[in-house]
Amino acid sequence: MEIAISAILTIVGLVLLCFGGNWLVNGGVAIARKFRISNLVIGMTIVAYGTSTPELAASVAAAGEHSAIILGNIVGSNIANVGMVIGVAAILIPLAVSKSILKKEIPIMLGVSILLVLLSIDGELSTYDGILLLAGLGIFGYYTYKDAMKQRAENQEEIIPSANNVYLKSAGLIGIGVVLLYVGAILTVDNAVILAKEFGLSETIIGLTVIAIGTSLPELITSVIAIRKGHSDIGVGNIIGSNIYNILMIMGVGAALGGVVVGAEVYVDYTIMIVFSLSLLLALKTGIIGRMMGICLTIGYVVYLAATFFK
């Protein structure tokens, strides 16, 4: 009976994720248009923060006693975001990638990934390491803010007058979307963990697979919805922004709260995370992540999952 209830609640969580992703995209696009900010910046900020909420909740809940889940969740989510989310999205519709993402944002994502590896060399992510990552989050936030203001200044078109209730509606859609994503992810993750434990999976494997996939579902649903609506810049920006926030904000908070022990086996997952991220630079010449690349990313992710289960 417990397994049946968990399966039903998992499905309910997935439904909430779909509604939450749809409203978050709609609210984000409306805000971008009203404030003359590109969809890419909205994707990397409001939408990325919103879809990273489940990872933050899961990491805070696991801080201290279950630190293996935190590290597995973050690394596994970043791998899933590229392999599963971008892979599946590119199979559905080839993704046009802006030069800004290829020349600035992806290198930043790679940079913070390498920083995480360097901080892990001593076998742990200490409280001080967590504070350093959070400081990096502040720097990245300032960079994104300056970029948004530059875009706003370059756009000489006047803001279309609108009533305050339009802004309130957009903010309301974003707020409701984030709440639904949060509740949906918690339902999905908690009940998926119950199902996983029934099959005897360890905490590390649960973090790298079940929780990582569960907390990446908001990114998947939101990105697919955005891309289907013709906003591929929001979809791709959401993934890049989420991967950066996962390391700087969520790992930063998790480490600052109680430290995270880093086992030697995680370096294999670190390597795969960086390789997946580097693969996105293959789109530098054409500016498009095509279906073939999407298929390769998805197959690569499935192989990674299979290898993780049979470690």
Secondary structure by P-SEA (a helix, b strand, c coil): caaaaaaaaaaaaaaaaaaaaaaaaaaaaaaaaaacccaaaaaacaaaaaaaaaaaaaaaaacccaaaaaaaaaaaaaaaaaccaaaaaaaabbbbbcccccccaaaaaaaaaaaaaaaaccccccaaaaaaaaaaaaaaaaaaaaaaaaaaaacccccccccaaaaaaaaaaaaaaaaaaaaaaaaaaaaaaaaaaaacccaaaaaacaaaaaaaaaaaaaaaaaaaacaaaaaaaaaaaaaaaaaccaaaaaaaabbbbbcccaaaaaaaaaaaaaaaacccccccccaaaaaaaaaaaaaaaaaaaac
